[in-house]
Amino acid sequence: MSRIAESELIINPRGAVYHLDLRPEEIANTVITVGDPDRVREISKHFDSVEVKRQHREFITHTGYVGKKRLTVLSSGIGPDNIDIVINELDALVNIDFESREIKKKLGSINIIRIGTSGSLQADVPVDSFVASTHGLGVDNLLNFYRHEQNEEEKQLLHSFVTHTQVHGHIGNPYISSGAASLLKHFVTDFHQGITVTCPGFYGPQGRILRLGIRNPEFVDRLSDFRFGQHRITNFEMETSAIYGLGKLLGHHCLAINAIVANRVKKEFSKDAKMTIERLINKFLTIFSEQI
């Protein structure tokens, strides 16, 4: 095994990975990621006990117990660039020996579950409902910086997607990754399921027009209309495809569940998004306690 240089994996003086400021023993086998740093305490307030609290920049982490089950909640911040940091550093905590700076001979895997907010792209996926993502389809380009291969079905789906949406050339090459079936099976009742598109921004990349014109003004409609066999796009946001793509490459089990706070087809926004997110948190913790 070759040694990983100090410039490539930065470990701080307390022996913690640089951005997350975490040591290997400070994370659980199941990690919740949330975009909003304030949402960490909104989840950990339900813990029976909290044993670890760390913060570095926007990355806040609480690790504790729900009953006898250990759980970590970590704020990623917004966007695929932050997810690149979070997933790589979580994997380093699991699969790299910080003393020798070498990859461990026996690799481990963890559950990484995003609890987030999202915009619906279907009229029948209403505001204040929940979506569990079967796939993350990225128009953010992050995974294209890594060596990855799409299977034949994924290639056909992406070809159909590019043809239908006209997302190519000046934007980049979309990619797709599936969620972990071992986790997805627990999020069926009270959840819509479908493809989640991940965008590299909130305004133009998601078809919003304020003062700037956008290249593809029909983007939202084309996403809503897209079909490939039984697959359709239910929602879009800014993290899922990056979590699914990197997590799958690194051998982790990933899932994204989102509270729908906007419906882009009906032009509606939740009247109480905070309550909807709280319901999703409670729903997840019940499933985690009983099934995961």
C-alpha positions as a printed Julia matrix, in Angstrom:
292×3 Matrix{Float64}:
   0.0    0.0     0.0
   1.35   3.44   -0.87
   1.37   6.22    1.72
  -1.03   9.1     1.13
   0.82  12.42    1.32
   0.04  15.15    3.85
  -1.1   17.48    1.05
  -3.68  14.94   -0.2
  -5.24  13.89    3.1
  -5.01  16.69    5.64
  -5.13  15.57    9.27
  -5.21  18.27   11.94
  -3.19  18.29   15.19
  -5.88  16.45   17.13
  -5.78  13.59   14.61
  -9.0   14.57   12.84
  -9.72  14.85    9.12
  -9.4   18.49    8.08
 -12.78  19.84    6.93
 -15.07  17.72    9.1
 -12.75  17.87   12.15
 -13.66  14.3    13.02
 -11.67  11.29   14.2
 -12.65   7.77   13.08
 -14.21   6.84   16.42
 -16.45   9.93   16.37
 -18.83   8.72   13.65
 -21.47   5.99   13.72
 -22.14   3.33   11.09
 -25.19   5.34    9.98
 -24.6    8.99    9.08
 -27.39  11.46    8.29
 -26.36  14.39    6.12
 -28.32  17.63    6.1
 -27.64  20.78    4.12
 -28.68  23.23    6.82
 -26.32  23.4     9.85
 -29.27  24.33   12.1
 -30.97  21.05   11.15
 -28.3   19.08   13.02
 -29.69  20.09   16.4
 -33.26  19.66   15.1
 -32.38  15.98   14.66
 -30.06  15.43   17.62
 -32.66  16.89   20.01
 -34.43  13.54   19.5
 -31.32  11.56   20.56
 -31.43   9.87   23.94
 -27.82  10.95   24.47
 -25.18  12.91   22.55
 -21.54  11.9    22.95
 -19.79  13.96   20.25
 -20.29  17.57   19.14
 -17.86  19.04   16.6
 -17.93  22.09   14.34
 -15.56  23.37   11.66
 -16.87  25.97    9.22
 -20.32  24.85    8.01
 -19.64  21.23    8.99
 -21.41  20.51   12.29
 -21.53  16.95   13.63
 -23.45  15.37   16.5
 -23.07  11.67   17.29
 -25.21   9.95   19.86
 -27.76   7.25   20.54
 -31.39   6.65   19.66
 -32.21   3.86   22.07
 -29.27   1.48   21.74
 -28.5    2.49   18.15
 -25.61   4.87   17.46
 -26.28   7.62   14.92
 -24.37  10.58   13.47
 -25.92  13.69   11.95
 -23.65  15.95    9.9
 -24.29  19.21    8.06
 -22.82  19.18    4.57
 -23.69  22.69    3.49
 -25.28  23.22    0.09
 -24.17  21.81   -3.25
 -22.17  19.0    -4.86
 -18.82  20.66   -4.15
 -19.46  20.31   -0.41
 -20.64  16.74   -0.91
 -17.29  15.96   -2.56
 -15.62  16.94    0.71
 -18.1   15.18    2.98
 -18.23  11.79    1.22
 -14.46  11.58    0.64
 -13.69  12.52    4.24
 -16.31  10.16    5.68
 -14.78   7.37    3.62
 -11.3    8.33    4.82
 -12.52   8.01    8.42
 -13.72   4.49    7.66
 -11.13   3.14    5.23
  -7.81   4.94    5.72
  -5.42   4.3     8.62
  -4.59   7.79    9.92
  -1.35   6.59   11.54
   0.21   4.92    8.49
  -1.72   7.05    5.94
  -2.45   3.89    3.99
  -5.71   2.43    2.74
  -6.85  -0.36    5.04
  -6.59  -3.91    3.72
 -10.14  -4.65    4.87
 -12.56  -1.99    3.67
 -15.71  -1.04    5.53
 -19.0    0.5     4.47
 -21.47   2.77    6.23
 -25.01   4.02    5.63
 -25.17   7.62    4.4
 -28.69   9.06    4.37
 -29.55  12.56    3.24
 -32.53  14.23    4.9
 -33.21  17.32    2.85
 -35.64  19.64    1.14
 -36.51  19.6    -2.52
 -38.75  20.91   -5.27
 -41.32  18.63   -6.9
 -41.42  18.3   -10.68
 -44.73  16.41  -10.81
 -48.24  17.74  -10.16
 -49.09  14.56   -8.22
 -46.09  14.93   -5.85
 -47.54  17.72   -3.72
 -46.01  20.25   -1.38
 -45.46  18.81    2.13
 -45.1   15.22    0.84
 -41.95  13.05    1.0
 -39.76  11.57   -1.76
 -37.25   8.72   -1.52
 -34.84   8.85   -4.45
 -34.46   5.66   -6.48
 -31.69   7.36   -8.5
 -29.66  10.54   -8.45
 -29.21  12.04  -11.93
 -26.52  14.68  -11.92
 -26.21  17.67  -14.22
 -23.54  19.02  -11.87
 -20.49  17.3   -13.48
 -18.92  16.25  -10.14
 -18.7   12.53  -10.88
 -17.09  13.25  -14.25
 -13.88  14.13  -12.39
 -13.69  10.51  -11.19
 -13.32   7.21  -13.05
 -16.77   5.7   -13.24
 -18.73   3.53  -15.64
 -22.45   3.5   -16.41
 -24.14   0.16  -17.13
 -26.08  -0.35  -20.36
 -29.48   0.62  -18.93
 -28.0    3.76  -17.38
 -26.39   4.7   -20.7
 -29.72   4.31  -22.49
 -31.54   6.33  -19.83
 -28.96   9.12  -20.02
 -29.1    9.18  -23.82
 -32.88   9.5   -23.66
 -32.57  12.2   -20.98
 -30.08  14.28  -22.98
 -32.18  14.0   -26.15
 -35.36  14.98  -24.33
 -33.98  17.83  -22.19
 -31.28  19.13  -24.56
 -28.84  19.13  -21.64
 -25.49  18.71  -23.37
 -22.62  20.62  -24.9
 -22.48  23.89  -22.99
 -23.62  22.25  -19.71
 -21.73  18.95  -19.61
 -22.3   15.21  -19.39
 -25.05  14.01  -17.04
 -24.49  10.89  -14.93
 -26.77   8.65  -12.88
 -26.4    6.4    -9.83
 -28.95   4.34   -7.93
 -29.75   4.46   -4.25
 -29.1    1.49   -1.98
 -31.91  -1.04   -2.33
 -31.19  -2.23    1.22
 -32.24   1.21    2.51
 -34.82   2.2    -0.1
 -37.05  -0.77    0.77
 -37.79   0.82    4.16
 -39.07   4.06    2.62
 -42.12   3.0     0.63
 -45.17   3.71    2.79
 -45.91   7.47    2.78
 -43.1    8.12    0.3
 -43.16   8.89   -3.4
 -40.26   7.28   -5.24
 -38.51   8.41   -8.41
 -35.42   9.93   -9.99
 -33.98  13.01   -8.3
 -32.06  15.43  -10.53
 -29.17  17.24   -8.87
 -28.26  20.71  -10.12
 -25.12  22.8    -9.4
 -27.13  25.86   -8.36
 -30.53  27.1    -7.17
 -31.51  29.74   -9.7
 -30.47  29.34  -13.35
 -29.51  25.66  -13.0
 -33.01  24.94  -11.67
 -34.73  27.05  -14.31
 -35.47  30.07  -12.14
 -35.47  33.43  -13.88
 -34.95  36.61  -11.89
 -32.87  39.2   -13.8
 -30.73  36.84  -15.87
 -31.89  34.94  -18.93
 -31.19  31.21  -19.04
 -30.06  28.97  -21.91
 -32.8   26.37  -21.53
 -36.05  28.08  -20.45
 -38.0   24.84  -21.06
 -35.79  22.87  -18.68
 -38.34  22.39  -15.87
 -41.08  21.31  -18.29
 -38.74  18.84  -20.0
 -37.74  17.33  -16.68
 -41.39  16.94  -15.7
 -42.27  15.31  -19.03
 -39.32  12.88  -19.12
 -40.13   9.17  -19.06
 -37.9    6.11  -19.52
 -39.87   2.89  -19.13
 -41.33   3.07  -15.61
 -38.92   5.8   -14.54
 -39.78   9.46  -14.17
 -38.18  12.47  -12.49
 -40.0   13.35   -9.27
 -37.92  16.23   -7.91
 -34.67  18.17   -8.03
 -32.23  19.66   -5.56
 -28.43  20.06   -5.15
 -26.88  17.01   -3.42
 -28.36  13.56   -4.15
 -26.5   12.5    -7.31
 -23.17  13.45   -5.74
 -23.93  11.39   -2.63
 -25.15   8.41   -4.67
 -22.33   8.59   -7.21
 -19.39   8.96   -4.83
 -20.94   6.73   -2.17
 -21.47   3.89   -4.63
 -17.93   4.18   -6.03
 -16.55   3.99   -2.49
 -18.76   1.06   -1.46
 -21.17   2.79    0.92
 -24.96   2.44    1.15
 -26.65   5.74    0.29
 -30.19   7.07    0.3
 -31.79  10.5    -0.04
 -35.18  11.32    1.45
 -36.57  14.78    0.85
 -39.41  16.91    2.15
 -41.13  18.59   -0.77
 -41.32  22.29    0.08
 -42.02  23.59   -3.44
 -43.95  22.34   -6.45
 -42.49  23.82   -9.62
 -45.38  22.6   -11.79
 -48.13  24.17   -9.65
 -45.91  27.13   -8.61
 -46.59  26.45   -4.93
 -44.44  26.7    -1.79
 -45.09  25.1     1.59
 -46.92  27.26    4.13
 -45.05  25.49    6.96
 -41.84  23.95    5.64
 -40.38  23.66    9.13
 -43.24  21.42   10.23
 -42.91  19.27    7.1
 -39.2   18.76    7.77
 -39.94  17.9    11.41
 -42.44  15.26   10.25
 -39.8   13.78    7.94
 -37.24  13.68   10.74
 -39.68  11.87   13.02
 -40.63   9.46   10.24
 -36.97   8.64    9.59
 -36.12   8.15   13.27
 -39.03   5.74   13.69
 -37.9    3.7    10.67
 -34.26   3.82   11.85
 -35.19   2.63   15.34
 -37.35  -0.22   14.13
 -35.86  -1.41   10.83
 -32.36  -0.15    9.93
